[in-house]
Amino acid sequence: MPELENSEVIKHVLQSLIEISGRKTTHGHAVLTMSDLIKKLRDKYDFLKNVEIKDTRFSEIDEPITVMSGIDKVGSDDVGKALYDIIKTMNYALGEDAGHFFVKELKNKMNDDYLLSFEEMGLDLGLLQLEVEVEEMTRKI
């Protein structure tokens, strides 16, 4: 199996998150939410400056996500932590619109190569889904 670069993994995850979120809200809202989220997380993860999200609704550019190759030099553990925060924060940012199985939907969209990359990065989507469910139950109690 070919090893995926950080830039490929991040771009695919962000595209998938926007696609899933866009079905539950609107595509524009999903893109703006992701853009704001990436900007906020740049303080914690400096390498996210290599990620740019553009609202393409009113332009001829089809691709809202640009991930520069500089992110490929970052350690996989750090990328895994950033992806964890991105996925979890996106889930909370969307609130009820995200749906109960938001993380599970993301996991189902990933092929084996991406899931293997997640493992190498220390990111377990099954565990993340469980965390989200436990936190939701705790809030309700």
Secondary structure, DSSP 8 states (H G I E B T S, - for coil): -----HHHHHHHHHHHHHHHHHHHS-HHHHHHHHHHHHHHHTTT-GGGGGEEE---TTSS----EEE-GGGGGS-HHHHHHHHHHHHHHHHHHHGGGG-TTHHHHHHHH--HHHHHHHHHHT--HHHHHHHHHHHHHHHH-
